Amino acid sequence: MKEIYLAGGCFWGAEHYFRNIEGVVDTEVGFANGDTPSPTYEQVYTDTTGYAETVRVIYDQERLPLEELVLDYFQAIDPLSVNKQGEDRGTRYRTGVYYKDPDDLETIKGVFGKVEAEYGRPLAVELEPLRNFHPADGRHQDYLVKNPDGYCHLPLKLFRYPRLVSDLKALLGDEPDITARLANSAALIKERMGFFWVGFYMVAGTDELVLGPFQGPVACMRIGFGKGVCGASWKEGRTIVVPDVEEFPGHIACSSLSKSEIVVPIVRDGEVKGVLDIDSTDLSTFDHIDAFWLERLVSLL
């Protein structure tokens, strides 16, 4: 087992997120890299102690590589925000990755480099060796387990996706039939996330996608290469998030109830074999969190 210390704003929600990730064995909230000996929560709250609210994460590196864990961490923070996550402000809410094992540094720096390249700006996330860590008192440990309706700055879907991926992995097992795998995947995603339409389109020949297993109302049966959001995702080989389908050039309206959409390509051996298509009846439903975790899910297929 290994450990890493992750500061991601209010530690109530951050801990709840990490504990849902497969491969995380244990978590503990506390205060890291400050100056006051044995600080209390009330002292840290004054922003005069130098500490950051932090989660100690114990993980099984055989099931959860460090690179993957740090990438997961970045889904739960705004890496450009200084001393602010959600509506929580103060130096205690700064973001940071604090390591104990010097051998972990290069891996962590590699993830920082990838994320920085995506944003095109320097990150406002500390990367330092752990100097000290003081556990918070018991009322703060597993706070959202003990208080399910308690305050949290993170969106609920951030808690649902890790469990969805873990449960889908177990559900699919070693089933070799692709139709069976896609059918249960569509059903589980719709059941857990409550989306309007969830389904797959599979590549047929060189110029068409054909409707595969899905959950929801009837849909278009064939979509041309490069046509609509699904065809564009196939052509470009990338995930496409559409906040408002009416503003997407060439959008194919299978249902007038669909308002926003995300399409994730299914790639095998460098070639797109199909796409996962998800629609919502609300505008701006999908963002980088959905893209990240749905890409993780699709990799299981």
SENU-138538 format. One record per residue (C-alpha): residue in three letters; x, y, z; residue number from 1. Coordinates in steps of 0.5 Angstrom, whole numbers. Layout:
BEGIN
REC   aa     px     py     pz    i
REC  ALA      X      Y      Z  NUM
...
END
This chain:
BEGIN
REC   aa     px     py     pz    i
REC  MET      0      0      0    1
REC  LYS      2      7     -1    2
REC  GLU      0     14      1    3
REC  ILE     -1     21     -2    4
REC  TYR     -4     27      1    5
REC  LEU     -9     31     -3    6
REC  ALA    -11     38     -2    7
REC  GLY    -18     40     -6    8
REC  GLY    -22     45     -2    9
REC  CYS    -27     43      3   10
REC  PHE    -24     36      6   11
REC  TRP    -31     33      7   12
REC  GLY    -33     33      0   13
REC  ALA    -26     31     -3   14
REC  GLU    -25     25      2   15
REC  HIS    -32     23      0   16
REC  TYR    -30     23     -7   17
REC  PHE    -23     19     -6   18
REC  ARG    -27     14     -2   19
REC  ASN    -31     12     -8   20
REC  ILE    -25     11    -13   21
REC  GLU    -23      3    -14   22
REC  GLY    -16      2    -11   23
REC  VAL    -17      7     -5   24
REC  VAL    -16      3      1   25
REC  ASP    -17      8      7   26
REC  THR    -18     16      7   27
REC  GLU    -17     21     13   28
REC  VAL    -18     28     13   29
REC  GLY    -13     33     17   30
REC  PHE     -9     39     16   31
REC  ALA     -2     39     12   32
REC  ASN      4     43     11   33
REC  GLY      3     49     16   34
REC  ASP      6     52     22   35
REC  THR      2     51     28   36
REC  PRO      3     45     33   37
REC  SER     -3     40     33   38
REC  PRO     -8     45     30   39
REC  THR    -15     45     32   40
REC  TYR    -20     46     26   41
REC  GLU    -22     52     29   42
REC  GLN    -15     55     29   43
REC  VAL    -14     53     22   44
REC  TYR    -21     56     20   45
REC  THR    -18     63     22   46
REC  ASP    -13     62     16   47
REC  THR     -7     64     21   48
REC  THR     -4     57     21   49
REC  GLY     -1     56     14   50
REC  TYR     -5     49     14   51
REC  ALA     -9     47      8   52
REC  GLU    -15     42      9   53
REC  THR    -12     35      6   54
REC  VAL    -14     28      5   55
REC  ARG     -9     23      7   56
REC  VAL    -11     17      1   57
REC  ILE     -8     10      2   58
REC  TYR     -9      6     -4   59
REC  ASP     -7      0     -7   60
REC  GLN     -2      1    -13   61
REC  GLU     -3     -5    -16   62
REC  ARG    -10     -3    -17   63
REC  LEU    -10      4    -18   64
REC  PRO     -3      7    -21   65
REC  LEU     -1     14    -18   66
REC  GLU     -2     17    -25   67
REC  GLU     -9     15    -25   68
REC  LEU    -10     17    -18   69
REC  VAL     -7     24    -19   70
REC  LEU    -11     25    -26   71
REC  ASP    -18     23    -22   72
REC  TYR    -16     29    -17   73
REC  PHE    -16     34    -22   74
REC  GLN    -23     32    -24   75
REC  ALA    -25     35    -17   76
REC  ILE    -21     42    -17   77
REC  ASP    -21     48    -21   78
REC  PRO    -13     48    -22   79
REC  LEU    -13     55    -24   80
REC  SER    -16     58    -18   81
REC  VAL    -12     61    -12   82
REC  ASN    -15     60     -5   83
REC  LYS    -22     58     -7   84
REC  GLN    -26     52     -9   85
REC  GLY    -33     53    -10   86
REC  GLU    -35     58     -6   87
REC  ASP    -30     57      0   88
REC  ARG    -25     62      0   89
REC  GLY    -18     62      4   90
REC  THR    -11     59      4   91
REC  ARG    -14     53      8   92
REC  TYR    -18     51      2   93
REC  ARG    -12     52     -3   94
REC  THR    -10     46     -7   95
REC  GLY     -4     42     -7   96
REC  VAL     -1     35     -8   97
REC  TYR      4     33     -2   98
REC  TYR      8     27     -3   99
REC  LYS     12     23      2  100
REC  ASP     16     18     -3  101
REC  PRO     21     22     -7  102
REC  ASP     20     17    -12  103
REC  ASP     13     19    -13  104
REC  LEU     15     26    -15  105
REC  GLU     17     25    -23  106
REC  THR     10     21    -24  107
REC  ILE      6     27    -21  108
REC  LYS     10     32    -25  109
REC  GLY      8     28    -31  110
REC  VAL      1     29    -29  111
REC  PHE      2     36    -28  112
REC  GLY      5     37    -34  113
REC  LYS     -1     34    -38  114
REC  VAL     -6     38    -34  115
REC  GLU     -2     45    -35  116
REC  ALA     -2     43    -43  117
REC  GLU     -9     42    -43  118
REC  TYR    -11     49    -40  119
REC  GLY     -5     53    -43  120
REC  ARG     -3     56    -37  121
REC  PRO      1     55    -30  122
REC  LEU     -3     51    -25  123
REC  ALA     -5     54    -18  124
REC  VAL     -4     48    -15  125
REC  GLU      2     46    -10  126
REC  LEU      7     41    -11  127
REC  GLU     11     39     -5  128
REC  PRO     14     34      0  129
REC  LEU      9     33      6  130
REC  ARG     12     37     12  131
REC  ASN      7     35     17  132
REC  PHE      0     32     17  133
REC  HIS     -5     33     23  134
REC  PRO    -11     29     23  135
REC  ALA    -18     33     24  136
REC  ASP    -22     31     30  137
REC  GLY    -27     25     29  138
REC  ARG    -33     30     27  139
REC  HIS    -30     31     21  140
REC  GLN    -28     24     19  141
REC  ASP    -33     21     14  142
REC  TYR    -37     27     15  143
REC  LEU    -42     26      9  144
REC  VAL    -43     19     10  145
REC  LYS    -45     21     17  146
REC  ASN    -49     27     14  147
REC  PRO    -51     25      7  148
REC  ASP    -55     32      7  149
REC  GLY    -49     36      9  150
REC  TYR    -45     41      6  151
REC  CYS    -41     40      0  152
REC  HIS    -38     44     -6  153
REC  LEU    -37     38    -11  154
REC  PRO    -43     36    -16  155
REC  LEU    -46     30    -14  156
REC  LYS    -44     26    -21  157
REC  LEU    -37     27    -18  158
REC  PHE    -39     21    -13  159
REC  ARG    -43     17    -18  160
REC  TYR    -38     16    -23  161
REC  PRO    -33     13    -20  162
REC  ARG    -38      8    -17  163
REC  LEU    -41      7    -24  164
REC  VAL    -34      5    -27  165
REC  SER    -33      0    -21  166
REC  ASP    -39     -3    -22  167
REC  LEU    -39     -4    -29  168
REC  LYS    -33     -7    -29  169
REC  ALA    -35    -12    -24  170
REC  LEU    -42    -13    -28  171
REC  LEU    -38    -14    -35  172
REC  GLY    -33    -19    -32  173
REC  ASP    -30    -23    -38  174
REC  GLU    -37    -23    -42  175
REC  PRO    -34    -24    -49  176
REC  ASP    -40    -22    -53  177
REC  ILE    -40    -14    -55  178
REC  THR    -48    -14    -56  179
REC  ALA    -49    -16    -48  180
REC  ARG    -43    -12    -46  181
REC  LEU    -46     -6    -49  182
REC  ALA    -53     -7    -47  183
REC  ASN    -52     -8    -40  184
REC  SER    -47     -2    -40  185
REC  ALA    -53      3    -43  186
REC  ALA    -58      0    -38  187
REC  LEU    -53      1    -32  188
REC  ILE    -51      8    -34  189
REC  LYS    -58     11    -35  190
REC  GLU    -60      7    -29  191
REC  ARG    -55     11    -25  192
REC  MET    -54     17    -28  193
REC  GLY    -62     19    -30  194
REC  PHE    -60     21    -37  195
REC  PHE    -65     22    -42  196
REC  TRP    -62     17    -48  197
REC  VAL    -56     13    -47  198
REC  GLY    -54      8    -53  199
REC  PHE    -49      6    -58  200
REC  TYR    -48      7    -65  201
REC  MET    -43      2    -68  202
REC  VAL    -39      3    -75  203
REC  ALA    -41     -1    -81  204
REC  GLY    -37     -1    -87  205
REC  THR    -33      6    -88  206
REC  ASP    -39     11    -88  207
REC  GLU    -44     10    -83  208
REC  LEU    -46      9    -76  209
REC  VAL    -51      4    -74  210
REC  LEU    -56      4    -68  211
REC  GLY    -54     -1    -63  212
REC  PRO    -56     -3    -56  213
REC  PHE    -59      3    -52  214
REC  GLN    -64      6    -47  215
REC  GLY    -69     11    -48  216
REC  PRO    -74     13    -54  217
REC  VAL    -73     11    -61  218
REC  ALA    -67     14    -64  219
REC  CYS    -64     15    -71  220
REC  MET    -62      8    -74  221
REC  ARG    -56     10    -78  222
REC  ILE    -52     16    -78  223
REC  GLY    -47     18    -84  224
REC  PHE    -39     19    -83  225
REC  GLY    -38     26    -80  226
REC  LYS    -45     28    -80  227
REC  GLY    -48     30    -73  228
REC  VAL    -45     30    -66  229
REC  CYS    -44     22    -67  230
REC  GLY    -41     22    -74  231
REC  ALA    -37     28    -72  232
REC  SER    -34     24    -66  233
REC  TRP    -33     18    -70  234
REC  LYS    -29     23    -76  235
REC  GLU    -25     27    -71  236
REC  GLY    -24     21    -66  237
REC  ARG    -25     25    -60  238
REC  THR    -30     26    -54  239
REC  ILE    -35     32    -56  240
REC  VAL    -39     36    -51  241
REC  VAL    -45     40    -54  242
REC  PRO    -48     45    -49  243
REC  ASP    -54     46    -53  244
REC  VAL    -55     42    -59  245
REC  GLU    -59     47    -63  246
REC  GLU    -52     51    -64  247
REC  PHE    -48     45    -66  248
REC  PRO    -48     45    -74  249
REC  GLY    -51     40    -78  250
REC  HIS    -54     37    -71  251
REC  ILE    -59     31    -73  252
REC  ALA    -65     31    -68  253
REC  CYS    -67     24    -67  254
REC  SER    -72     27    -61  255
REC  SER    -74     34    -60  256
REC  LEU    -73     33    -53  257
REC  SER    -66     33    -53  258
REC  LYS    -62     39    -51  259
REC  SER    -55     38    -49  260
REC  GLU    -51     32    -51  261
REC  ILE    -44     28    -50  262
REC  VAL    -41     23    -55  263
REC  VAL    -35     19    -53  264
REC  PRO    -31     15    -59  265
REC  ILE    -30      7    -57  266
REC  VAL    -23      6    -60  267
REC  ARG    -19      0    -61  268
REC  ASP    -12     -1    -64  269
REC  GLY    -12      6    -66  270
REC  GLU    -19      6    -70  271
REC  VAL    -26      8    -68  272
REC  LYS    -31      2    -67  273
REC  GLY    -37      6    -65  274
REC  VAL    -39     12    -60  275
REC  LEU    -43     12    -54  276
REC  ASP    -48     17    -55  277
REC  ILE    -52     21    -49  278
REC  ASP    -57     26    -49  279
REC  SER    -60     30    -44  280
REC  THR    -67     34    -44  281
REC  ASP    -63     40    -40  282
REC  LEU    -58     45    -43  283
REC  SER    -51     45    -41  284
REC  THR    -51     38    -37  285
REC  PHE    -45     35    -39  286
REC  ASP    -38     38    -38  287
REC  HIS    -30     36    -37  288
REC  ILE    -32     31    -31  289
REC  ASP    -37     27    -35  290
REC  ALA    -32     27    -41  291
REC  PHE    -27     24    -36  292
REC  TRP    -31     19    -33  293
REC  LEU    -34     17    -39  294
REC  GLU    -28     16    -43  295
REC  ARG    -26     12    -37  296
REC  LEU    -32      7    -37  297
REC  VAL    -31      7    -45  298
REC  SER    -24      4    -44  299
REC  LEU    -28     -2    -41  300
REC  LEU    -31     -4    -47  301
END
